[in-house]
Amino acid sequence: MKHDVKVYLRLLGYLKPFWGLAIFVVIGFAINAATEVSVAKLLEKIINAIQHRDQGFTSLFPILVILLMFFRGLGTFIGGYYTAVISRNLIFNIRQEVFAKLMRLPSQYYLDNSSGHITAKIMYNVEQLTAASTESLRTIVQQGLITCGLVGYLIYSNWRLTLIILIFAPLIGLLIRKASKRMRKLSSQVQDTMGDVNHVVQETVNGNVVVKGFSGQDYEQKRFYDSSMENLRRGMKMVVVQQLNSPIVQLIMSIPLAIVMYIALRPEIMQDTSAGQFVAYITAAGMLSKPIKALTDVNEKIQRGMAAAHSVFELLDMPEERNSGALTPVLKGNIEFKAVNLVYADGYHALHDFNLIVNAGETVALVGRSGAGKTSLVNLLLRYQDISSGQLTLDNIDIYDIEINNLRQQISMVNQQVVLFNRTVRENIAYGQLENATDEQIIAAAKSAYAHEFIMNLPLGYDTPLGAQGLNLSGGQRQRIAIARAILKDAPILILDEATSALDNESEYYIQQAFDAAMRNRTTVVIAHRLSTIENADRIVVMDKGRIVEQGSHAELMENRGAYYQLHQRNFEEQ
């Protein structure tokens, strides 16, 4: 409970910048509440006027009704409009904050959570936050003011009778409390299941080729049906709680009303009350049930928003990538691993007491079976993962003393899975820190990567938009664009994860040339799959199960007839 109050206060903290607009909200709803109470007073006046045959007031009455409605509408509009302004801006601000946070989370977060769940958080859950902040505040202000006004009028008319109504308030409070707990739980589940629905959609969209190729449509449809059904079920349970809550509250409200009427209709009680006052009192008491119903319904919004707030704040409070380094050296490219260990969260030991020195300008090829720890090694250099123990230095500076963005700006990486964005070829090559590159530089990089020729054959050359994921290019073309991006970055350290086994001979020839161009005058670490790359490397490091088995030049290792020799023989057979 105490935790909830903290979360709620934190959420309301986001409304602080809008306090000026909030004044308009209160003014609008105050006008609105005043008209509600005036309805009862107007009834009293008209009945008295009819009884005393007061012609003057009865002819004024229609104009008063229209005026009343005008002000009521005006009040609702002002209150409603400014609430919406606040709530849209609130969503905007929190979304910006969540997105900025996503950019700073460690890579592990993206391994632990599916993209579907992550997008559901930023799209759906953030939207739900307004339910607990602006929407519920709107109802509380609007209906709260009406309730206060009516109760005030009732006490002013006849305080003894009004006490009977107020006695039942605690009972209503208790009911609302019980319903809240249930709603909160269901609301979190609705939000989680929304993530599942999202996840299925994204997987099916991204994997549509496989879905079609293996006739997985029925299977995916069923997965989508199941997760949507689960979402629907939780949502319906919430509706039941919410819908039962209101009638029960209204039933409880009707009991004191009935008692009041019973007492009021005893002639000895009401002898000094005019018919007008009596009708006005009963009307006002009857009008109370509507705002009270609205105030009970607001509970569902608060619970929905609170469940969302918990999930969004949990994301905002996650530990970010460690970036304590303050140094921004210009690196030459000396790399040294000293007794480095890497243990994953699930206990898998990827690197054991790993020692390796790579000198500036040297090309080192890492070879070994899959799972030998080659990719883990590369992830440490880019700090996608953090060392469990030991030390990793660049130019004798501890990697953790270097500011993280500065570090990454000085390492070029070409991955096995090429990531291309839904933008033009030019924007894909000159991405991020390179966006100010000139056309000459971009074309020079593309030429070095042997990509210029095929780019010029595209419909709009460098201005051709690459569809989602760049799927309108062949595998070899995509890889050459990634190499062009790395060449343009011109970083002192180059990392190549070169899975070119999938390419045809022509592409492979070009990519080999492109790699050679990219490697010139820089420290290169290659996760090598192809013999030609390996044989040209200054040094070959053979890895197995997170340890170095042997290292040396191609000739030396062939003479040793050890692990490398066996890998080499097997490779030859395959080729």
C-alpha positions in Angstrom: 0.0 0.0 0.0 2.8 2.4 1.0 4.6 1.4 -2.2 1.5 2.3 -4.2 1.3 5.8 -2.7 5.0 6.3 -3.7 4.3 5.2 -7.3 1.2 7.4 -7.5 3.0 10.4 -6.2 5.8 9.8 -8.7 3.3 9.6 -11.5 1.6 12.9 -10.3 5.1 14.4 -10.4 4.9 14.3 -14.2 1.9 16.6 -14.0 3.8 19.3 -12.2 4.8 21.3 -15.4 1.1 21.6 -16.2 -0.2 23.1 -13.0 -1.1 26.3 -14.8 -3.5 24.4 -17.2 -4.8 22.5 -14.2 -6.3 25.8 -12.8 -8.5 25.9 -16.0 -9.6 22.3 -15.4 -10.7 23.2 -11.9 -12.5 26.4 -13.0 -14.3 24.5 -15.8 -15.5 21.7 -13.6 -16.4 24.2 -10.8 -18.8 26.0 -13.2 -20.1 22.6 -14.2 -20.7 21.5 -10.5 -22.4 24.8 -9.7 -25.0 24.2 -12.5 -25.8 20.7 -11.1 -26.6 22.1 -7.7 -28.6 25.0 -9.2 -30.9 22.5 -10.8 -32.3 21.5 -7.4 -32.5 25.2 -6.3 -34.3 26.0 -9.5 -36.9 23.3 -8.9 -37.6 24.7 -5.5 -38.2 28.1 -6.9 -40.5 26.9 -9.8 -42.7 24.8 -7.5 -43.0 27.7 -5.0 -43.8 30.0 -7.9 -46.5 27.7 -9.2 -48.0 27.4 -5.7 -48.0 31.1 -5.2 -49.1 31.8 -8.8 -46.0 33.9 -9.3 -46.4 34.7 -13.0 -43.1 36.7 -13.2 -40.9 33.8 -12.3 -42.6 31.2 -14.4 -42.1 33.2 -17.6 -38.4 33.7 -16.6 -38.0 30.0 -16.0 -37.3 28.8 -19.7 -34.5 31.4 -20.1 -32.9 30.3 -16.8 -33.0 26.6 -18.1 -31.2 27.6 -21.3 -28.6 29.7 -19.4 -28.0 26.8 -17.0 -27.4 24.4 -19.8 -25.1 26.9 -21.6 -22.9 27.3 -18.5 -23.0 23.6 -17.8 -21.7 22.9 -21.3 -19.1 25.6 -21.1 -17.8 24.3 -17.8 -17.6 20.7 -19.2 -15.8 21.9 -22.3 -13.2 24.0 -20.5 -12.5 21.2 -18.0 -12.5 18.4 -20.6 -10.3 20.3 -23.1 -7.6 21.2 -20.7 -7.5 17.7 -19.2 -6.9 16.3 -22.7 -4.1 18.8 -23.4 -2.4 17.7 -20.1 -2.9 14.0 -20.8 -1.6 14.0 -24.4 1.5 16.0 -23.3 2.0 13.6 -20.4 2.0 10.6 -22.7 4.4 12.4 -25.1 6.8 13.2 -22.3 6.9 9.8 -20.7 7.2 8.1 -24.1 10.3 10.3 -24.8 11.7 9.3 -21.5 11.1 5.5 -22.0 12.6 5.6 -25.5 15.7 7.4 -24.3 16.0 4.8 -21.5 15.7 2.0 -24.0 18.7 3.5 -25.8 20.8 3.3 -22.7 19.9 -0.2 -21.5 22.5 -2.9 -21.7 22.3 -5.4 -24.6 21.3 -8.1 -22.1 17.9 -6.4 -21.7 17.2 -7.0 -25.4 18.1 -10.6 -25.0 15.8 -11.1 -22.0 12.8 -9.4 -23.5 11.1 -9.9 -26.8 10.7 -6.8 -29.0 6.9 -7.4 -28.8 6.9 -6.9 -25.1 9.2 -3.9 -25.3 7.0 -2.1 -27.8 3.9 -2.9 -25.8 5.5 -1.1 -22.9 6.2 2.0 -24.8 2.9 2.0 -26.9 0.2 0.4 -24.8 1.3 0.7 -21.1 2.4 4.4 -21.4 -1.1 5.1 -22.9 -2.7 3.5 -19.8 -0.8 5.8 -17.5 -3.2 8.7 -18.2 -6.0 6.5 -16.8 -4.4 6.9 -13.4 -3.2 10.5 -13.8 -5.3 12.8 -15.9 -8.5 10.8 -16.6 -9.0 9.8 -13.0 -8.1 13.3 -11.7 -10.6 14.7 -14.2 -13.4 12.5 -12.8 -12.3 13.1 -9.2 -12.3 16.9 -9.7 -15.5 17.0 -11.7 -17.6 14.5 -9.8 -16.0 15.4 -6.5 -17.0 19.0 -6.8 -20.5 18.0 -7.8 -20.7 15.6 -4.8 -19.4 18.3 -2.4 -21.9 20.8 -3.8 -24.9 18.5 -3.5 -23.9 17.4 0.0 -23.4 21.0 1.0 -26.8 21.9 -0.3 -28.4 18.9 1.6 -26.7 19.9 4.9 -27.8 23.5 4.4 -31.4 22.4 3.7 -31.7 19.8 6.5 -28.6 18.6 8.3 -30.4 16.0 10.4 -31.7 14.1 7.4 -28.4 14.4 5.6 -26.5 12.6 8.5 -28.5 9.4 7.6 -27.0 9.5 4.1 -23.5 10.1 5.3 -23.5 7.1 7.7 -23.4 4.8 4.7 -20.2 6.3 3.3 -17.7 3.9 5.0 -19.5 0.9 3.6 -19.0 2.2 0.1 -15.4 2.9 0.8 -14.9 -0.7 1.9 -16.5 -2.1 -1.2 -14.3 0.1 -3.5 -11.2 -1.1 -1.7 -12.0 -4.8 -2.3 -12.6 -4.2 -6.0 -9.3 -2.2 -6.4 -7.2 -5.2 -5.4 -8.8 -7.4 -7.9 -8.7 -4.8 -10.7 -5.0 -4.1 -10.2 -4.1 -7.7 -10.6 -6.2 -8.2 -13.7 -4.9 -4.9 -15.2 -1.3 -6.1 -15.0 -2.3 -9.3 -16.7 -4.1 -7.4 -19.5 -0.9 -5.4 -20.1 1.3 -8.5 -20.1 -1.0 -10.4 -22.5 -0.9 -7.3 -24.7 2.9 -7.8 -24.9 2.3 -11.5 -25.9 -0.1 -10.4 -28.7 2.4 -7.9 -29.9 5.2 -10.5 -29.8 3.3 -12.9 -32.1 2.5 -10.1 -34.6 6.1 -9.0 -34.8 7.5 -12.5 -35.2 5.0 -13.3 -37.9 5.7 -10.1 -39.8 9.5 -10.4 -39.6 9.4 -14.1 -40.3 6.8 -14.0 -43.0 9.0 -15.8 -45.5 9.4 -18.8 -43.2 5.7 -18.7 -42.2 4.7 -19.0 -45.8 7.4 -21.4 -46.9 6.5 -23.9 -44.2 2.8 -23.3 -44.3 2.8 -22.0 -40.7 -0.2 -19.7 -41.2 -2.6 -21.9 -39.2 -0.1 -22.3 -36.4 0.6 -18.5 -36.2 -3.1 -17.8 -36.5 -3.7 -20.1 -33.5 -0.9 -18.5 -31.5 -2.4 -15.1 -32.2 -5.9 -16.4 -31.3 -4.6 -17.9 -28.0 -2.7 -14.8 -26.9 -5.6 -12.5 -27.9 -8.1 -14.7 -26.2 -6.1 -14.6 -23.0 -6.0 -10.8 -23.3 -9.8 -10.7 -23.9 -10.5 -13.0 -20.9 -8.5 -10.9 -18.5 -10.2 -7.8 -19.9 -13.7 -9.3 -19.5 -12.9 -10.3 -15.8 -12.0 -6.6 -15.2 -15.3 -5.5 -16.8 -17.2 -7.8 -14.5 -15.6 -6.4 -11.4 -16.1 -2.8 -12.7 -19.7 -3.3 -13.8 -20.7 -5.1 -10.5 -19.1 -2.4 -8.4 -21.3 0.4 -9.6 -24.8 -1.2 -9.2 -23.8 -2.4 -5.7 -22.7 1.1 -4.7 -26.0 2.5 -6.1 -28.0 -0.1 -4.2 -26.2 0.9 -1.0 -27.0 4.5 -1.8 -30.7 3.8 -2.3 -31.1 2.5 1.3 -30.4 5.9 3.0 -32.4 7.6 0.3 -35.4 5.4 1.1 -35.0 6.0 4.8 -34.8 9.8 4.2 -38.0 9.7 2.1 -39.8 7.6 4.6 -38.9 10.1 7.4 -39.5 13.1 5.2 -43.0 12.0 4.3 -44.2 11.9 7.9 -46.2 15.1 8.2 -45.0 15.9 11.7 -41.4 16.0 10.5 -41.8 18.3 7.5 -44.5 20.7 8.7 -42.3 23.8 8.4 -40.9 22.8 5.0 -42.5 24.1 1.8 -43.4 21.7 -1.1 -40.6 23.3 -3.1 -37.9 22.7 -0.5 -39.1 19.1 -0.1 -38.9 18.3 -3.8 -35.6 20.1 -4.1 -34.1 18.1 -1.2 -35.2 14.7 -2.6 -34.0 15.7 -6.1 -30.6 16.7 -4.8 -30.3 13.5 -2.8 -31.3 11.5 -5.9 -28.8 13.4 -8.0 -26.0 12.3 -5.6 -26.0 8.7 -6.9 -24.6 9.7 -10.4 -21.4 11.4 -9.2 -20.9 8.7 -6.6 -21.2 6.1 -9.3 -18.7 8.0 -11.4 -16.3 8.2 -8.4 -16.5 4.4 -7.9 -15.8 3.8 -11.6 -12.7 6.0 -11.4 -11.2 3.3 -9.3 -10.9 1.0 -12.3 -8.9 3.8 -14.1 -6.6 4.3 -11.2 -5.9 0.6 -10.9 -5.3 0.3 -14.7 -3.0 3.2 -14.6 -1.2 2.1 -11.5 -0.5 -1.3 -13.0 1.0 0.5 -16.1 2.9 2.9 -13.8 4.6 -0.1 -12.0 5.7 -1.6 -15.3 6.9 1.7 -16.9 8.7 2.9 -13.7 10.3 -0.6 -13.4 11.8 0.0 -16.9 12.9 3.5 -16.1 14.6 2.3 -12.9 16.6 -0.5 -14.6 20.4 -0.2 -14.3 21.8 1.4 -17.4 25.0 0.5 -19.2 28.0 1.2 -17.0 29.5 4.4 -18.3 31.8 5.7 -15.6 34.8 6.3 -18.0 35.8 9.8 -18.5 38.8 9.4 -20.9 38.3 10.1 -24.6 41.7 8.9 -26.1 42.4 8.7 -29.8 43.1 5.0 -30.0 46.0 3.4 -32.0 44.5 -0.1 -31.7 46.6 -2.1 -29.2 44.3 -4.6 -27.5 45.2 -6.7 -24.5 43.1 -9.3 -22.6 44.6 -10.2 -19.2 43.1 -13.2 -17.4 39.6 -12.3 -18.7 36.6 -14.4 -17.6 33.1 -14.0 -18.9 30.2 -15.8 -17.1 26.7 -15.3 -18.4 23.7 -14.7 -16.1 22.6 -18.3 -16.6 26.0 -19.5 -15.4 27.5 -20.4 -18.8 31.2 -19.8 -18.7 32.1 -18.3 -22.1 35.7 -17.3 -21.6 38.2 -18.9 -19.1 41.3 -16.9 -17.9 41.7 -15.6 -21.4 45.0 -13.9 -22.4 45.7 -12.3 -25.7 47.7 -9.4 -27.1 46.8 -7.8 -30.5 49.2 -5.1 -31.7 48.2 -2.0 -33.5 47.8 -2.6 -37.2 47.9 -6.4 -36.8 45.2 -8.7 -38.3 44.2 -11.5 -36.0 41.9 -14.3 -37.1 39.8 -16.1 -34.5 38.9 -19.7 -35.5 37.2 -22.5 -33.7 34.0 -24.4 -33.6 30.7 -22.6 -32.8 30.4 -21.9 -29.1 34.2 -21.6 -28.7 33.7 -18.0 -27.4 34.7 -16.0 -30.5 31.6 -13.8 -30.5 31.8 -13.3 -26.7 35.3 -11.9 -27.2 34.1 -9.4 -29.7 31.1 -8.4 -27.5 33.5 -7.5 -24.7 35.5 -5.2 -27.0 32.3 -3.2 -27.8 31.1 -3.5 -24.2 27.9 -5.2 -25.3 28.8 -7.4 -22.4 30.8 -6.8 -19.3 33.8 -8.7 -18.1 33.2 -10.9 -15.0 36.8 -10.8 -13.9 40.3 -9.9 -15.3 41.2 -6.8 -17.3 40.8 -5.6 -20.9 43.0 -2.7 -22.0 43.1 -0.6 -25.2 46.5 1.2 -25.7 47.1 0.3 -22.0 44.0 2.1 -20.9 41.4 0.0 -19.0 38.3 -0.3 -21.2 36.1 0.9 -18.3 38.0 4.2 -18.1 37.1 5.1 -21.6 33.8 6.9 -22.2 31.5 4.3 -23.8 30.4 6.3 -26.8 33.9 7.4 -27.5 35.0 3.7 -27.3 32.3 2.6 -29.8 33.0 5.4 -32.2 36.6 4.0 -32.6 35.6 0.5 -33.4 34.0 -0.5 -36.7 32.0 -3.7 -36.7 30.6 -5.8 -39.6 28.2 -8.4 -38.3 27.1 -11.7 -39.7 23.5 -10.4 -39.5 23.6 -7.2 -41.4 21.2 -4.6 -40.0 19.8 -2.1 -42.5 17.3 0.6 -41.8 14.2 1.6 -43.7 15.9 4.6 -45.3 17.9 5.4 -48.4 21.2 3.7 -49.3 23.0 7.0 -48.5 21.5 7.2 -45.0 22.3 3.6 -44.4 26.0 4.0 -45.2 26.3 7.4 -43.4 24.4 6.3 -40.3 24.6 7.8 -36.8 27.9 9.5 -36.1 28.6 9.5 -39.9 25.5 11.5 -41.0 27.6 14.6 -41.8 29.8 12.7 -44.3 30.0 14.3 -47.7 28.8 12.6 -50.9 32.4 12.1 -52.0 33.3 10.3 -48.8 30.2 8.1 -49.1 30.9 7.2 -52.7 34.6 6.5 -51.9 33.6 4.2 -49.1 31.1 2.4 -51.3 33.7 2.0 -54.1 36.2 0.5 -51.6 33.5 -1.9 -50.5 32.8 -2.8 -54.1 29.2 -1.6 -53.6 29.2 1.5 -55.9 28.4 -0.4 -59.0 25.3 -2.2 -57.9 24.1 0.9 -56.0 24.2 2.9 -59.2 22.1 0.2 -60.8 19.3 0.7 -58.2 16.3 2.8 -59.4 17.4 6.0 -57.6 21.0 5.2 -57.0 22.1 6.4 -53.5 18.7 7.8 -52.9 16.9 4.4 -53.3 14.9 3.7 -50.1 15.8 0.2 -48.8 12.5 -1.4 -47.6 12.2 -2.8 -44.2 15.4 -4.7 -43.3 16.7 -4.0 -46.8 15.1 -7.1 -48.1 15.2 -5.9 -51.7 18.9 -6.5 -51.8 20.8 -9.8 -52.1 22.8 -11.1 -49.1 26.1 -10.1 -50.7 24.9 -6.6 -51.5 23.6 -6.0 -48.0 26.9 -7.1 -46.6 28.8 -4.8 -48.9 26.7 -1.8 -47.7 27.6 -2.8 -44.1 31.3 -2.9 -45.1 31.0 0.5 -46.8 29.5 1.8 -43.5 32.5 0.4 -41.6 35.0 1.8 -44.1 33.4 5.3 -43.9 33.7 5.1 -40.1 37.4 4.8 -40.6 38.0 3.6 -37.0 41.4 2.4 -35.7 39.9 -1.0 -34.8 37.9 -3.2 -37.2 35.9 -6.2 -36.2 34.7 -8.6 -38.9 32.3 -11.4 -38.2 32.5 -12.7 -41.7 29.9 -15.4 -42.3 30.2 -15.4 -46.1 29.4 -19.1 -46.6 25.9 -18.1 -47.8 27.2 -16.1 -50.7 27.8 -16.9 -54.4 31.3 -16.9 -55.8 31.1 -13.5 -57.4 29.8 -11.8 -54.2 32.4 -13.7 -52.3 35.2 -12.4 -54.5 34.0 -8.8 -54.2 33.6 -9.1 -50.4 37.0 -10.6 -50.0 38.4 -7.5 -51.9 36.2 -5.2 -49.8 37.5 -6.8 -46.6 41.1 -6.4 -47.8 40.4 -2.7 -48.5 38.8 -2.3 -45.1 41.6 -3.9 -43.2 44.4 -1.7 -44.5 46.3 0.1 -41.7 44.1 -0.9 -38.8 43.9 -3.4 -36.1 41.6 -6.1 -37.3 40.0 -8.9 -35.4 38.3 -11.4 -37.7 36.0 -14.1 -36.7 37.0 -16.2 -39.7 35.0 -18.8 -41.5 36.8 -18.7 -44.8 40.3 -20.0 -45.5 41.5 -17.1 -47.7 41.0 -14.7 -44.8 42.7 -17.0 -42.4 45.8 -17.6 -44.5 46.3 -13.9 -45.0 46.1 -13.0 -41.3 49.2 -12.0 -39.4 48.2 -14.4 -36.6 45.6 -17.1 -36.2 44.2 -17.8 -32.7 42.5 -21.2 -32.4 39.8 -21.2 -29.7 37.8 -23.9 -28.0 35.4 -23.7 -25.1 36.5 -20.2 -24.1 40.3 -21.0 -24.1 43.1 -20.5 -26.6 44.2 -23.9 -27.9 47.1 -22.7 -30.1 48.2 -19.6 -32.0 50.6 -18.6 -34.8 50.8 -18.0 -38.5 49.1 -20.3 -41.0 52.4 -22.0 -41.9 53.5 -22.6 -38.2 50.1 -24.0 -37.2 50.0 -26.4 -40.3 53.4 -27.7 -39.2 52.2 -28.3 -35.6 49.5 -30.6 -37.0 47.3 -29.7 -34.0 43.7 -28.4 -33.7 44.1 -25.9 -36.5 45.5 -28.6 -38.9 42.4 -30.7 -38.2 40.0 -27.8 -38.7 41.9 -27.0 -41.9 41.6 -30.5 -43.3 37.9 -30.7 -42.5 37.4 -27.3 -44.2 39.2 -28.5 -47.3 37.0 -31.5 -47.6 33.9 -29.4 -47.3 35.2 -27.0 -50.0 
